[in-house]
Amino acid sequence: MRRIFLWMARNSFLRKHVPNLWFARRAVRRFMPGERLEDALAAAETFAPFGVTAYFTRLGENLTDLAEADAIAAHYLDALDQIKARGMDGEISVKLTQLGLDLDAEATRLHVGALAKRARELGLGTMWIDMEGSDYTETTVALYESLKPSHPNLGLCLQAYLRRTAADVARLLPLTPAIRLVKGAYDEPAEVAYRSGAEVDAGFVAQAMAILSGGGMLGLGTHDVKLIEQIGAAAAAAGIGRERYEVEMLYGIRADELKRLARAGYRARVLIAYGEFWYPWYLRRLAERPANVTFVLRQLLPW
Ligand code: FDA
């Protein structure tokens, strides 16, 4: 089932047509409060009273024209200004392919640097870089490595399912990185990724502890509460305080648990997506949990 959804996420015919179907548009609302930045900002404000901060990502990937990347970068610069204007503890998370990585890596690097600079000038927190499919891992890690020394507020997502991630953590630790650790959302071959849940979870715990013990800041990007509490307990036993890490979940998934963890004293942040190009991203959410398909099918019913 997971592989079918991930194939559907890549299929160009479906990418073009599914977003126009009314029931698909209605179903995606569970994971996305709306297509506009204002929708995402307004949703974030509903989390603030629960002690949950937010970060934002505009959906879209793999552009064909560099002018589109320039427009996305300009959009994010404006988004940072709007976050500041609302007095929010808000951050952004960007995809490098959306900033032109397939077309001009140097232009992408300049865009990321400019966004990190603006976030820092505004006194906002981390400027995050998402991690995409494994074809992009090395370029993404290298770009982070080159920018982090001059942009201390830059954070990078690493995927626990990749066999190379332990080495990437070791490689980045001298930079005192901010790393958002996730399990990984793409369909990767066994040569590059662990395929069993137990191996991915074991890697997740090992990499989380390596980041914390090595002096990095950690974003626990997972809805797996058991894993979060296991890492929280291991960190406490090692004398590592909760200011060194934060729990991060996607809008629409386990919000009650995120709020409960915030009440229990964890730092907690919700990642809110918005934008028109939600199709592949949405299919990856369905792939993570086939039970969500029941939810989609229910959207077809009038009640
Ligand atoms: P797992 O899939 O084991 O789920 C644990 C539990 O959470 C499940 O039992 C279920 O109850 C609940 N759950 C999980 N997913 C659900 C869903 N879709 N619907 C309903 N319930 C669900 N990936 C990537 O490759 N690059 C990236 O940059 C990012 N960025 C990112 C940021 C943040 C803040 C999060 C939370 C996740 C990502 N991801 C990501 C996605 C990540 O790789 C992974 O695919 C998902 O988080 C699902 O895995 P879990 O860690 O939640 O565990």
Residues whose N, C-alpha, C, O or C-beta is under 5 A from the ligand:
A	BS01	FDA	D130 M131 C157 V182 K183 G184 A185 Y186 G221 T222 H223 D224 E248 M249 L250 I253 L271 R285 E288 R289 N292
